[in-house]
Every structure is written in structure tokens, then in C-alpha cells.
Amino acid sequence: MVPFHSYVNITTLEALNQPMEGCTNIYSTGILSPFIKNSDMVELTLRASYSGAGKAFVRFSVYNSGCEMPASVVEFELTDTLSPYRYVLSNQLSLTNAEVRVEFRTADGGDETGLRIENMLGTLQQDSVGIKFPGEASRSEQEQAPHRRRDL
């Protein structure tokens, strides 16, 4: 017997197909949802390499209401071998207007034409479970509280 079941709704993040407006090397999931619960998960996968002069990096970061969350930043140096990269956001805190960004950058005078990016995919996985948030009382709790004023 399984005591708990939930339905997981998986949404493909189509916004990753094009760079952010005005940029050539930054991709965004877009606003994931007005509210991301602590049980939701975002997964990004891609394959990338760099064959130019100097060094190149892929950087993953999370923004909450337009502010970058420094603890979410992960950066990898790209090599000349096409390699898989995966970033998973599974947060303990709920987020408002969250988005995940993927940035490709070069250093040491590197040329962006040597960047190779393939199969960038993203999913938002949200469970469909009722959650009671602190400070919210149910209607039956409100009716049972004798110390609360009830307007008739």
C-alpha cells in the first residue's frame, strides 16, 4: 500500500530555443511560473564544446524576482570535446517569478565562433498536491475559532 500519490506535471521550457533579446550568448527559461514551490524542480541539459583560442565557460544561474541568487551559480570550463552538462534546480524555498539563465562566455580574448551548443533542453516539473501555506487558515478552521470575529 502506498500512502501518498501525486501527479507530476512536466512542462517543456520552449524559451531556451532562442537567446534572450539583445543577447547572442545568454539563454533564459523565461519566468517559470508566478510561484515555484519547494517541491518543484527545473532541469536543464545541453551538450557544448569550445574549439577557439583562449578559454570558454558555460554558467548557470537562478534569478528570483529579477535578482540573481549567488548560491545558485555554477560555472564549467568548456573543452574541445562535445560534453554533456546538466543543471537541476530543486530549492528548499519557494520562489517568485523565478527564471534560470544559461550564459556562454569566452575569456582571454577568445572568439565566440568556436562555441558549439547542441540539444539544449529544459523541463519544469511541478507536483499537483494541495499545500497549506503558513498564515492561511481553512474555512473550517476559521469557523471553529471562537476567538475570531465572525461577520454575519
N, C-alpha and C positions, 0 to 999 in steps of 0.2 A: 504494500500500500504506500503510495506517495502522498504525503500530507499537503503538498503545495504544488500548484501548476501555474505557470504564467505564459502568456503569449508574447513572443518577441517579434516586434515589427522592424523589419530591416529595410532601410531606405538607401538607395544608391545616391551618392553625392555627385550630381552632374556638374556642379560648378567647377570641379577640378579639371575639366576638359579645356579650359581657356585660362590664360594668365589674368591676373587682376587688371582692371582698367588702368591704363597708363604705365604698365609694367611689362617687361618681357620675361622676367625670371621669378616672379612671385605668384604662386597659385593659392587659392583660398577655397575652403569648403562653403563659404558664404555663411550667413547666420544659420546655425544648425536647427534651432528651434527657439521660440521665445524663452524657453526654460529647459535646461538639461538637468535631469535628476541624477542623484548619485548612483543609481542603478543602470544608467545608460552608458553606452560605450561607442566610441568613434574609432574606426580602424582605417589607416591609410597604408597602401602598399604601392611600391614602384620599383623599377629597375633603372639604374643610372650608372654612367661612367664619364670619365673626362680624359681626353687624349691631347689636350693642348699644353702650352708652356705654363709653368707655374703650378699652383695648386687650385683645386676647386672643392666646394663643400655643398652639402645639402643640409638645410636647417629646418627643423620642425618646431613650431611654437603655437601656443594656445592664447587666444585673446578672450577676455571676459568683459563685455560691455565696452569694447574698444581699447582696453588696457592689456598689454602683454603680461602674462603671468611668468615671471622669470624662472620659477622652478620647473616650468613645463618645457623649457628649451632643450633640445637635443640636436647636436650637430655632428655630422660624419664627414670625413675627408673622402672624396671620390677618387677611385683608382682608374686605371685604363682598362680594367676588366668590368664588363657589364655585371653589376652585382645587385641582389635584391635588398630592399630596405623596407622596414615596417615600423609604423608608429601607432601606438594604441593609447587612446585617452580613456582612462577609467578613473574617475575622480571621486574622492570622498565627499566633496562639497557640491552643492547644486550651483549651476552657472546660469547667468542671464545673458542672452544674446551672444552666445559663445561661437567662436569660429576657430578652425585650425588652419594655419598657413604653412606652406612649403616654399622655401626660398632656395634657389640655386645661385651661388656666387663664386666668383673667382678671386684669387689673391695673387700677389707677386706679379702683377701685370698680365695675368692670364687672359686668354681670349675666350669669350663665351661660345664661340662657334665650335669649340671642342667638346661641349656638353652634349651628352646623349641621354635622353629620358624616354622610357618606354613603360607602357602598361600602368599609368598612374590611376589607381582606383581608390575609392573611399566608400565606406558604409557607415551609417548611423544606426545603431541597434538599440531600440527602446523597448523596455518591457511594459506590458499593459496591466499594471497592477494598481489598485487603489492605494494611495498613500495619504496618511493623515499628517499634516504639517503642524508643527508646534504653534500654539496660539489659535488654532481653528477648532472650534467645538462643533460636534454634530448637532443636528436639530434635536435629537432625543436627549442629548446631554444638556442642551440649553433649556429644554422644558423641565428637566428633572432638578435643575439647580434652584433651590428655594431662595437663595440669597440674591438672585438676579431679578431685576425688574422685568415683568412681562407686560407689554402693552397689549391691551385687549381691543 
